[in-house]
Amino acid sequence: MCHSFFSTELPYVSHCLLCTAAWQKKYFNPFSQGLSKKPETSVSPPPAHAPPVESLKGKDLYQALEQLPSDWRDFLADETDKEYFKDLNDFYVDEVSKGATVYPPTRDIFGAFCLCPLDQVSVIIVGQDPYHGPGQAHGLAFSVRQGVAPPPSLQNIFKELESDPAVSFQRPRHGCLEGWAKQGVLLLNTCLTVRAGQALSHQAKGWEKFTDAVISKLDKQCDGLVFLLWGQPAAKKCSSVDESKHMVLKAPHPSPLSARRGFFGCKHFSLCNEYLSAQSKKEINWQT
């Protein structure tokens, strides 16, 4: 359980829905997207040559942060007020203003935090950077949107879940892991943005420092977390985690290039639940 300042002003789900609704009200114009007919009023539609509304507004990390529940905003404030984060924001805005396609969409960059209640965080899975193909990334490490085919690494994660006799799991037809996030699994990529078609293209811009700080604060302010670290980069990133108060499980990355070197058969998912149960915490239902 974390010893941080958790907001009790609103239940998490309603808060997140309010964040999303506020964002849509502020930045989303259904008429410019052709989703409904023009109402019978004197309001004129945008000129035909105008770009989509989202391309004019909301392309800013600080505005994306406004969608988060207040407890996460408070938790992250020390970092987002620092100079390096301002430089990171400038880099991101410059990328978008130059016409680069960046994933995930601005509204989803901090999706891992928006979907995972801070006061319920019990598991942290560390990834590298978002998927860089169209329509895949939505702010959660290893996850893809509903309707998008699960990538090979995620397929291997499902394969390991299926093979673990202590886990009840049936391979889903989708690759969306939002159900994990809502139970307290923080699906945290090391870098939260990427250029389309260019893996690791937003390395060394400030994201690593930001996510290092997230991990460090959770390590210090919480007890009994489970860190699932797949691959050397994830293990190195969490090398300072206090293993006397948390469970740290390491294995090769689930990529097809390395999954057979020790990811398959690692039984991380059942070991995770055994530890959570021993800590009197709720086990994760891994069925997505």
C-alpha positions, 0 to 999 in steps of 0.5 A, a space after each residue: 500500500 502506498 503512503 502517498 497523498 491519495 485524493 478521495 474527492 471523487 471515485 477514480 472511474 468517475 474522475 477519469 470519465 470526467 477528465 475525458 469528457 472535459 477534454 472532449 468538450 474542450 478539444 473535440 468538435 464532432 462537426 469537423 469530424 463528420 460524425 453528426 449533422 449540423 444542428 439547425 442553428 446559425 453556427 457555421 461549420 469550420 471552413 473546408 480547408 481548416 485542419 482537424 480541431 485536434 491538430 490546432 489544440 491539445 498538442 501539449 504535454 501539460 494539457 495531456 496531464 490535465 486529464 489525470 486524476 488529481 492524486 496522480 497530478 500531485 504525485 507527478 507535479 515535482 517532475 512536471 515542474 522541472 526544467 527538463 520536463 519543460 524541454 521535453 514538452 518543447 521537443 514534443 510540440 516541435 515534433 508535432 508542429 513540424 508535421 511528424 506523426 507521433 504515437 500515441 495520440 496526445 490524449 493517450 500519452 499518460 494513459 497508464 496513469 489515467 487508467 491505473 488508480 494510484 492508491 491501487 498500484 500493486 504491479 509495475 510492468 516496464 516496457 521500452 517505448 510505444 508501438 510505432 505502427 498506426 492505431 496501436 499505441 494507446 498509452 499502456 506498455 505492451 497493450 494495443 487498442 481493441 480491434 488491433 491484432 496483438 503484436 508478437 511480444 504480446 502474443 508471447 505474453 498470452 502464451 506464457 499465461 496459457 502455459 502457467 498451470 496456476 493461472 486461469 487464462 484463455 487467449 483473448 481475441 484482442 490485445 487491450 490490457 486496460 483490464 489489467 490497468 484498472 486492477 492496479 497494474 501500471 503498464 509503464 513504458 520507459 519513453 511515452 512517445 515515439 515517431 511513427 515507424 521509428 522505434 526508440 526515436 524519442 530516446 534521450 529527450 527526457 522521458 527516461 528521467 521522468 519514468 525513472 522518477 515515477 519508479 523511484 517514488 513508487 519504490 519509496 512511498 509504497 510497500 509490497 509492489 511487484 515489478 515484472 521486468 522483461 529484458 535487460 533495459 527494464 532490469 537496469 531501469 529498476 536496479 535501485 528498487 528496494 528488494 527488501 520491501 518489493 518483489 522483483 521478477 526478471 526474465 528475458 523480453 517476450 519478443 520472438 527473438 528472446 522469449 525462448 531464452 527464459 521468458 517462456 516458463 518464468 511463471 511471473 504471473 502466478 508468482 506475482 499473485 502468490 506474493 500479492 496474496 501473501 501481502 493480503 492484497 487482491 490478486 490480479 485477474 489476468 484474463 483480459 
